[in-house]
Amino acid sequence: MNKYLNKISYYFRNSYGIDKLSTHLYIAGFIFSLFRRSATFGFVCIIYSTWRCLSRNKYRRHKELQAYENFISPLVRWIKTYKTTIGSNRYYKIFKCPNCSQKMRVPKHKGRITITCRNCGTIFKGKS
């Protein structure tokens, strides 16, 4: 048994391995394979991900990973910004300066307050 494990580990010693793209492809493949209409696409994702993991062309797999991360990073950044905005909306209200359109964050539940724009110095009133 140990002899076979050594042969398998010797064969896979130069393979690329699992990275973020392969993991996401595996997850997407398993999710798609649960549904009848998309099962074929799910199996294709799983097979492609396995092929990437076993590939010995590390340079090409790394370029694929970089292209995937460049594609995904704006979406991830937008989700994090949206999540932060939703979290801060509980405690703050956003006002826009009538003169320069600068956005300002003011604490909620303070009643009618006078707001001074830091950018242009305009003073205006608002209800927080």
C-alpha positions as CSV (number, residue, x, y, z in Angstrom):
1,M,0.0,0.0,0.0
2,N,2.8,2.4,0.9
3,K,4.5,1.6,-2.4
4,Y,1.4,2.8,-4.3
5,L,1.1,6.0,-2.3
6,N,4.8,6.8,-3.0
7,K,4.2,6.3,-6.7
8,I,1.1,8.6,-6.6
9,S,3.0,11.3,-4.7
10,Y,5.9,11.0,-7.1
11,Y,3.6,11.6,-10.0
12,F,1.9,14.6,-8.5
13,R,5.1,16.3,-7.2
14,N,5.2,18.9,-10.0
15,S,1.5,19.5,-10.3
16,Y,0.1,23.0,-9.8
17,G,-2.3,22.3,-6.9
18,I,-5.4,23.9,-5.6
19,D,-5.8,27.7,-5.7
20,K,-8.7,30.2,-5.3
21,L,-9.9,29.8,-8.8
22,S,-10.0,26.0,-8.5
23,T,-11.8,26.1,-5.2
24,H,-14.4,28.5,-6.6
25,L,-14.8,26.3,-9.7
26,Y,-15.3,23.2,-7.5
27,I,-17.9,25.0,-5.4
28,A,-19.7,26.3,-8.5
29,G,-19.6,22.9,-10.1
30,F,-21.1,21.2,-7.1
31,I,-23.9,23.8,-6.9
32,F,-24.6,23.6,-10.6
33,S,-24.6,19.8,-10.6
34,L,-27.5,19.8,-8.0
35,F,-29.9,21.1,-10.6
36,R,-31.0,19.1,-13.6
37,R,-30.7,21.8,-16.3
38,S,-27.2,22.8,-15.3
39,A,-25.7,19.5,-14.2
40,T,-23.6,19.2,-17.4
41,F,-22.1,22.6,-16.8
42,G,-21.4,21.7,-13.2
43,F,-19.5,18.6,-14.2
44,V,-17.5,20.6,-16.7
45,C,-16.5,23.0,-14.0
46,I,-15.4,20.1,-11.7
47,I,-13.4,18.4,-14.5
48,Y,-11.7,21.7,-15.5
49,S,-10.9,22.5,-11.9
50,T,-9.4,19.0,-11.4
51,W,-7.4,19.4,-14.7
52,R,-6.0,22.8,-13.4
53,C,-5.0,21.2,-10.1
54,L,-3.1,18.3,-11.9
55,S,-1.6,20.5,-14.5
56,R,2.2,20.9,-14.6
57,N,2.2,24.2,-16.5
58,K,2.4,26.4,-13.4
59,Y,3.1,29.6,-15.4
60,R,-0.2,29.3,-17.4
61,R,-2.2,28.4,-14.3
62,H,-0.8,31.4,-12.5
63,K,-1.7,33.7,-15.4
64,E,-5.3,32.3,-15.3
65,L,-5.5,32.9,-11.5
66,Q,-4.3,36.5,-12.0
67,A,-6.9,37.1,-14.7
68,Y,-9.6,35.7,-12.5
69,E,-8.5,37.9,-9.5
70,N,-8.4,41.0,-11.8
71,F,-11.9,40.2,-12.9
72,I,-13.3,39.4,-9.4
73,S,-11.6,42.2,-7.4
74,P,-13.9,45.1,-8.5
75,L,-16.9,43.0,-7.5
76,V,-15.4,42.1,-4.1
77,R,-14.5,45.8,-3.5
78,W,-18.0,46.9,-4.4
79,I,-19.6,44.3,-2.0
80,K,-17.3,45.4,0.8
81,T,-18.1,49.0,0.2
82,Y,-21.8,48.3,0.1
83,K,-21.6,46.2,3.3
84,T,-19.8,49.1,5.1
85,T,-22.3,51.6,3.8
86,I,-25.2,49.5,5.0
87,G,-23.6,49.2,8.4
88,S,-22.9,52.9,8.8
89,N,-26.4,53.9,7.7
90,R,-27.7,52.7,11.0
91,Y,-25.7,55.4,12.9
92,Y,-25.1,58.1,10.4
93,K,-27.1,60.2,7.8
94,I,-25.4,61.4,4.6
95,F,-25.9,65.0,3.5
96,K,-24.8,66.6,0.3
97,C,-23.4,70.1,0.2
98,P,-25.7,72.3,-1.9
99,N,-22.7,74.3,-3.2
100,C,-20.0,71.8,-4.0
101,S,-21.9,68.4,-3.8
102,Q,-19.4,67.1,-1.2
103,K,-20.9,64.2,0.9
104,M,-20.9,64.6,4.7
105,R,-21.7,62.1,7.3
106,V,-23.7,63.3,10.4
107,P,-24.8,61.3,13.4
108,K,-28.4,60.3,13.4
109,H,-31.1,61.3,16.0
110,K,-29.6,64.7,16.8
111,G,-32.6,66.8,15.6
112,R,-32.2,69.8,13.4
113,I,-28.5,70.7,13.2
114,T,-26.4,73.2,11.4
115,I,-23.9,71.6,9.0
116,T,-20.7,73.2,7.8
117,C,-19.0,71.9,4.6
118,R,-15.3,71.2,5.1
119,N,-14.6,71.6,1.5
120,C,-16.2,75.0,0.7
121,G,-17.3,76.3,4.1
122,T,-21.0,76.5,3.1
123,I,-23.4,76.4,6.1
124,F,-26.8,74.8,5.8
125,K,-29.4,73.1,8.0
126,G,-30.6,69.6,8.0
127,K,-32.5,67.1,10.2
128,S,-30.5,64.1,11.2
